[in-house]
Amino acid sequence: MISGCSGGGKSTLLAELARRAYAVVAEPGRRIIAEERTGDGAALPWVDARAFARRALEMSIEDYEIARGLTFFDRGVVDAAVAIAATGGEQPTTIIGRVRYDRLFLAPPWPEIYVNDADRRHSLEKALVDYERVRRAYLDAGYHPVMLPRDTVAARADFILSQLQG
């Protein structure tokens, strides 16, 4: 699992791992936004954050269930659960306990590379608040995060792979 701060380089890192022929699962949020843009847009995060969070949880569970072998995920069940709780919903603790990732790598806040785009409309300040919620939720769920270094994409990929060999 690769989670952490929005705009912290997770998707770019996953692209590097995919380039190296590892199985990767793209962030549910970006996939949901792409789907919603071709549909009615009812579950876009800036339209209905709760519907968006519920879809992210469903997608994360499906991703987990179909993954085989070493697979790198860009966000997952815990991230979606945090989003559900942030919208006033009840955090699905049973699912967090059932869907477990083997390792957790956290991308720390990295203001120097943070940029907004058509899908990432929120401010860095909101990203920092969300990061702390996600970090805390993973700790509360019993994960022991490994912090990713602020380094080149290749060096970050090398770091993850070296951690998995140890």
C-alpha positions in Angstrom: 0.0 0.0 0.0 1.3 3.4 -0.9 -0.7 6.1 0.8 0.0 9.5 2.3 -0.3 13.1 1.4 -2.2 14.2 -1.7 0.2 15.6 -4.2 3.1 13.7 -2.5 4.1 11.8 -5.7 2.3 8.5 -5.1 0.8 8.2 -8.6 4.1 9.1 -10.3 5.8 6.5 -8.1 3.3 3.8 -9.1 3.9 4.7 -12.7 7.6 4.0 -12.2 6.8 0.7 -10.5 4.6 -0.3 -13.4 7.3 0.7 -15.8 9.5 -1.8 -14.0 6.8 -4.5 -14.7 5.3 -4.6 -11.2 1.5 -5.0 -10.8 0.0 -1.7 -9.7 -3.5 -0.5 -8.9 -4.2 3.2 -9.6 -5.9 5.4 -7.1 -9.6 4.8 -6.8 -10.3 8.6 -6.6 -8.8 9.4 -9.9 -10.6 6.5 -11.6 -13.9 7.5 -10.1 -13.5 11.1 -11.3 -12.7 9.8 -14.8 -15.8 7.6 -14.8 -18.1 10.3 -13.4 -16.9 12.8 -16.1 -18.3 10.4 -18.7 -21.6 10.0 -16.8 -23.8 12.3 -14.8 -21.1 13.4 -12.4 -23.2 12.7 -9.3 -20.4 11.1 -7.3 -17.7 13.7 -8.1 -16.0 14.7 -4.8 -16.9 18.3 -5.2 -20.5 17.4 -5.9 -21.2 14.6 -3.4 -18.2 13.8 -1.2 -20.1 11.1 0.7 -21.1 9.2 -2.5 -17.5 9.6 -3.8 -16.1 8.1 -0.6 -18.5 5.2 -0.7 -17.6 4.5 -4.3 -13.9 4.6 -3.3 -14.4 2.1 -0.6 -16.3 -0.3 -2.9 -13.6 0.1 -5.6 -10.8 -0.5 -3.0 -12.4 -3.7 -1.8 -12.8 -4.9 -5.4 -9.2 -4.0 -6.2 -7.9 -5.9 -3.1 -10.0 -9.0 -3.9 -8.8 -9.4 -7.5 -5.1 -8.6 -6.8 -2.7 -11.5 -7.1 0.9 -11.6 -6.0 3.0 -8.6 -5.3 0.7 -5.6 -6.1 1.3 -2.0 -5.3 -1.9 0.0 -4.5 -2.2 3.8 -4.7 -4.6 4.4 -1.7 -7.1 1.8 -0.5 -9.7 0.8 2.1 -8.3 2.8 5.0 -8.1 6.0 2.9 -11.7 5.5 1.7 -12.8 4.9 5.3 -11.2 8.1 6.4 -13.1 9.9 3.6 -16.4 8.4 4.7 -15.8 9.5 8.3 -14.8 13.0 7.1 -18.2 13.3 5.4 -20.1 12.4 8.6 -20.5 8.7 7.8 -19.7 5.8 10.1 -16.2 4.5 9.6 -16.3 0.9 8.4 -14.0 -0.6 11.0 -15.0 -4.2 10.2 -13.8 -3.8 6.6 -10.5 -2.1 7.8 -9.9 -5.2 10.0 -10.7 -7.6 7.2 -8.9 -6.0 4.2 -5.3 -5.9 5.3 -2.3 -4.8 3.2 1.1 -6.5 3.8 3.2 -3.2 4.0 2.4 0.4 4.2 4.5 3.1 2.6 3.5 6.7 3.4 4.4 9.6 1.1 4.9 12.6 3.4 3.7 16.1 2.6 5.9 17.6 0.0 4.8 21.2 -0.6 7.5 21.8 -3.2 5.9 19.4 -5.7 2.2 19.9 -4.7 0.1 21.2 -7.7 -3.5 21.5 -8.3 -5.1 20.1 -11.5 -8.5 19.3 -12.9 -8.9 16.4 -10.4 -7.0 17.8 -7.4 -8.9 21.0 -6.7 -8.3 21.1 -2.9 -5.7 23.3 -1.3 -2.4 22.1 0.2 -3.8 23.0 3.6 -6.7 20.6 3.1 -4.3 18.0 1.8 -2.2 18.3 5.1 -5.3 17.9 7.2 -6.4 14.8 5.2 -2.9 13.4 5.4 -2.9 13.6 9.2 -6.3 11.8 9.3 -5.1 9.1 7.0 -1.8 8.7 8.9 -3.6 8.4 12.2 -6.1 5.9 10.8 -3.4 3.6 9.5 -1.7 3.7 12.9 -5.0 3.1 14.7 -5.5 0.1 12.4 -2.2 -1.4 13.5 0.0 -0.6 10.5 3.6 0.3 10.9 4.3 2.8 8.1 7.5 3.2 6.3 8.0 6.8 5.3 9.1 7.4 1.7 12.0 9.7 1.2 11.7 12.9 -0.6 13.9 11.9 -3.5 13.7 11.2 -7.2 11.0 8.8 -8.5 13.6 6.2 -9.3 15.2 6.4 -5.9 11.8 6.1 -4.2 11.0 3.0 -6.2 14.4 1.6 -5.3 13.8 2.4 -1.7 10.5 0.5 -1.7 11.9 -2.5 -3.4 14.9 -2.6 -1.0 12.4 -2.5 1.9 10.5 -5.5 0.6 13.7 -7.6 0.3 14.7 -7.0 3.9 
